[in-house]
Amino acid sequence: MTKAIRVHKTGGPDVLSFEDIDIGGPGPGEVRLRHTAIGLNYIDVYFRTGAYPAELPFTPGFEAAGVVEAVGEGVTSLATGDRVAYAAQPIGAYAESRLILADRVVKLPDGIEDQTGAAIMLKGMTTEYLLRRTFRINAGDTILFHAAAGGVGLMACQWASHLGATVIGTVGSDEKAGLAQAHGCTHTIVYSRDDFVEQVKDLTDGKGVDVVYDAVGKDTFEKGFDCLRPLGTMVLFGASS
């Protein structure tokens, strides 16, 4: 038996229950993990509320780090005792232990702590597809990143800055502005106080940005188009508002 947080009906945080469940041993191609750290993400809320469908009852959680306790038949890439992390379907990270396909996990390097490994997988993959696939950032580009002090935002600020881009980030407070700047954001705009469209136009001499990355949605989406240069790119990857 292992402890897990379970959802028997969708709704608010009150639907989460702490239970004992039997997960058994790993089948062919699977490993059994003992979690040492579990990542929390907004997607977990979507599953809990029912915005994303899942067969009830279920254990939420998309990413975690841990130690391999047992390996199933045919697994050769991992061994008992390996430190690993993952961010993959099926959900089920909110548990002390779980079964998961071996090809869904990666070994953690010695220099990466478990807590870090559990926190960077989903955000890191998200940042990679934003900056390298949806719009490939190059040196000299200027980008607008909404919610720059969030988990994905802070990683994107560091990565885009390293690539040589000018990063304009919107944040909700002066404290968050300092956090974003400490992680490579070139310019910050407190959107609750300043008009970010006017600020972007001033910062770009009226030219606009090459790309807008928006995970906020309703509160920022339409104004984001006014920040783009001609034939610029709008990337909507969430809708927190």
Phi, psi and omega per residue, in radians:
M1 nan 2.633 3.084
T2 -2.441 2.665 3.093
K3 -1.418 2.458 3.125
A4 -2.656 2.662 2.993
I5 -1.580 2.191 -3.033
R6 -2.096 2.665 3.079
V7 -2.147 2.039 3.123
H8 -1.760 -0.346 3.023
K9 -2.598 2.569 -3.089
T10 -1.366 2.698 -3.135
G11 2.775 -2.599 -3.116
G12 -1.392 -3.018 -3.126
P13 -1.021 -0.395 -3.112
D14 -1.176 -0.249 -3.141
V15 -1.421 -0.148 3.127
L16 -1.346 2.271 3.120
S17 -2.261 2.543 -3.105
F18 -1.736 2.041 -2.972
E19 -2.384 2.887 2.953
D20 -1.645 2.289 3.084
I21 -2.310 2.691 3.108
D22 -1.794 2.073 -3.123
I23 -1.844 -0.230 3.098
G24 1.244 -2.876 -3.138
G25 -1.732 2.923 -3.104
P26 -1.250 2.422 3.042
G27 -1.527 -3.046 3.112
P28 -0.975 2.257 3.121
G29 1.403 0.025 -3.091
E30 -1.892 2.847 2.949
V31 -2.281 2.698 3.006
R32 -1.810 2.200 -3.113
L33 -1.907 2.483 2.895
R34 -1.787 1.981 -3.067
H35 -1.242 2.423 3.033
T36 -1.971 -0.330 3.090
A37 -2.753 2.501 -3.087
I38 -2.215 2.271 3.123
G39 -1.453 2.503 3.091
L40 -1.928 2.321 -3.083
N41 -2.471 2.755 -3.127
Y42 -1.101 -0.479 3.122
I43 -1.074 -0.463 3.098
D44 -1.113 -0.633 3.100
V45 -1.157 -0.710 3.120
Y46 -1.023 -0.740 3.112
F47 -1.203 -0.747 -3.105
R48 -1.102 -0.664 -3.126
T49 -1.444 -0.224 -3.116
G50 1.642 0.008 3.095
A51 -1.066 -0.627 2.983
Y52 -1.878 2.157 -3.063
P53 -1.264 2.523 3.033
A54 -2.643 2.545 -3.135
E55 -1.202 2.235 -3.137
L56 -1.488 2.619 -0.241
P57 -1.320 2.798 3.128
F58 -2.508 2.828 3.027
T59 -1.813 2.041 -3.130
P60 -1.297 3.136 3.094
G61 1.891 2.206 -2.997
F62 -1.878 -0.392 -3.076
E63 -2.538 2.652 -3.135
A64 -2.924 2.996 3.007
A65 -2.249 2.710 -3.133
G66 -3.089 -2.857 -3.086
V67 -2.136 2.392 3.106
V68 -1.233 2.116 3.117
E69 -1.625 -0.564 -3.114
A70 -2.772 2.655 3.118
V71 -2.120 2.540 3.130
G72 -1.550 3.072 -3.133
E73 -1.020 2.352 3.070
G74 1.530 -0.091 -3.138
V75 -1.485 2.042 -3.133
T76 -2.070 -0.240 -3.069
S77 -1.467 -0.260 -3.095
L78 -2.309 2.722 3.125
A79 -2.413 2.775 3.093
T80 -0.958 2.296 -3.136
G81 1.714 -0.213 3.118
D82 -1.149 2.404 3.012
R83 -1.509 2.254 -3.050
V84 -2.448 2.950 3.034
A85 -2.563 2.836 3.138
Y86 -2.745 2.794 2.935
A87 -2.573 1.614 -2.966
A88 -2.820 2.754 2.964
Q89 -1.312 2.707 -0.059
P90 -1.331 2.734 3.097
I91 -1.109 2.890 -3.123
G92 2.551 0.348 -3.060
A93 -1.367 -0.359 -3.091
Y94 -1.364 1.134 -3.100
A95 -2.708 2.732 3.078
E96 -1.172 -0.683 3.116
S97 -2.464 2.767 3.110
R98 -2.753 2.901 2.977
L99 -1.787 2.476 3.113
I100 -2.712 2.636 3.092
L101 -1.084 2.395 -3.082
A102 -1.083 -0.534 -3.102
D103 -1.380 0.036 3.080
R104 -1.664 -0.100 -3.072
V105 -2.035 2.753 3.089
V106 -2.224 2.603 3.085
K107 -1.258 2.477 3.092
L108 -1.569 2.270 3.037
P109 -1.103 2.732 -3.114
D110 -1.036 -0.525 -3.090
G111 -1.411 -0.049 -3.134
I112 -1.866 2.052 3.111
E113 -1.247 2.756 -3.103
D114 -1.030 -0.750 -3.120
Q115 -1.076 -0.681 3.109
T116 -1.192 -0.764 3.131
G117 -1.040 -0.649 -3.138
A118 -1.286 -0.338 -3.051
A119 -1.727 -0.346 -2.976
I120 -1.791 -0.209 -2.997
M121 -1.115 -1.032 -3.085
L122 -1.173 -0.757 3.134
K123 -1.140 -0.662 3.122
G124 -1.148 -0.750 3.110
M125 -1.154 -0.651 3.094
T126 -1.100 -0.821 -3.140
T127 -1.087 -0.668 -3.139
E128 -1.087 -0.814 -3.111
Y129 -1.259 -0.458 3.092
L130 -1.218 -0.881 -2.999
L131 -1.512 -0.331 -3.059
R132 -2.068 -0.172 -3.076
R133 -2.185 -0.950 -3.113
T134 -1.165 -0.734 2.992
F135 -2.548 2.008 -3.047
R136 -1.397 1.934 -3.088
I137 -1.271 2.352 3.062
N138 -2.230 2.846 3.090
A139 -1.001 2.349 3.138
G140 1.692 -0.235 3.096
D141 -1.250 2.681 3.030
T142 -2.089 2.220 -3.077
I143 -2.156 2.674 2.991
L144 -1.987 2.145 -3.126
F145 -2.114 1.980 3.100
H146 -1.342 2.596 -3.094
A147 0.994 0.901 -3.044
A148 -1.191 -0.290 -3.141
A149 -1.687 0.104 3.068
G150 -1.387 -3.137 -3.095
G151 -1.045 -0.892 3.096
V152 -1.197 -0.680 -3.101
G153 -1.043 -0.786 -3.131
L154 -1.132 -0.674 3.099
M155 -1.189 -0.696 3.140
A156 -1.147 -0.671 3.108
C157 -1.048 -0.788 -3.135
Q158 -1.119 -0.813 -3.046
W159 -1.188 -0.834 -3.117
A160 -1.121 -0.680 3.093
S161 -1.101 -0.726 3.107
H162 -1.083 -0.569 3.133
L163 -1.369 -0.118 3.094
G164 1.667 0.279 3.133
A165 -1.541 2.703 2.943
T166 -1.555 2.144 -3.038
V167 -1.907 2.063 3.006
I168 -1.819 2.151 -3.087
G169 -2.153 2.414 3.018
T170 -1.661 2.486 -3.109
V171 -2.475 2.969 -3.070
G172 -1.702 -0.147 -3.095
S173 -2.780 2.896 3.089
D174 -1.118 -0.622 3.109
E175 -1.073 -0.765 3.121
K176 -1.205 -0.534 3.081
A177 -1.082 -0.761 3.105
G178 -1.104 -0.663 3.122
L179 -1.132 -0.789 3.134
A180 -1.113 -0.723 3.137
Q181 -1.134 -0.632 3.118
A182 -1.161 -0.318 -3.139
H183 -1.862 0.318 2.992
G184 1.858 -0.024 3.121
C185 -1.214 2.208 -3.061
T186 -1.273 -0.810 -3.134
H187 -2.338 2.425 3.082
T188 -2.086 2.557 3.119
I189 -2.224 2.130 3.067
V190 -1.453 1.743 -2.957
Y191 -1.202 -0.314 3.094
S192 -1.327 -0.224 -3.090
R193 -2.059 -0.628 -3.051
D194 -2.045 2.631 3.056
D195 -1.345 1.933 -3.026
F196 -1.219 -0.430 3.094
V197 -1.151 -0.824 3.123
E198 -1.097 -0.726 -3.125
Q199 -1.117 -0.736 3.133
V200 -1.117 -0.737 3.128
K201 -1.099 -0.698 3.106
D202 -1.132 -0.756 -3.079
L203 -1.222 -0.410 -3.114
T204 -1.899 0.228 -3.109
D205 0.964 0.642 3.082
G206 1.415 -0.029 -3.078
K207 -1.368 -0.544 -3.054
G208 1.545 2.983 -3.092
V209 -1.684 2.809 3.127
D210 -1.291 -0.581 -3.083
V211 -2.666 2.517 3.016
V212 -1.984 2.216 3.041
Y213 -1.859 2.073 -2.987
D214 -2.273 2.018 3.016
A215 -1.950 0.130 -3.125
V216 -1.543 -0.887 3.064
G217 1.694 -2.061 -2.942
K218 -0.911 -0.747 -3.043
D219 -1.288 -0.305 -3.029
T220 -2.257 -0.296 -2.915
F221 -1.046 -0.953 -3.052
E222 -1.130 -0.734 3.123
K223 -1.144 -0.449 3.135
G224 -1.047 -0.583 3.133
F225 -1.132 -0.534 3.121
D226 -1.262 -0.191 3.140
C227 -1.630 -0.169 -3.040
L228 -1.467 2.550 2.935
R229 -1.237 2.883 3.049
P230 -0.963 2.306 -3.115
L231 1.106 0.429 3.035
G232 -1.273 3.062 -3.039
T233 -2.043 2.290 3.034
M234 -1.845 2.194 3.122
V235 -2.055 1.930 3.080
L236 -1.765 2.010 -3.088
F237 -2.192 0.350 3.087
G238 -3.135 3.032 -3.111
A239 -2.650 1.071 -3.078
S240 -1.148 -0.403 3.133
S241 -1.668 nan nan
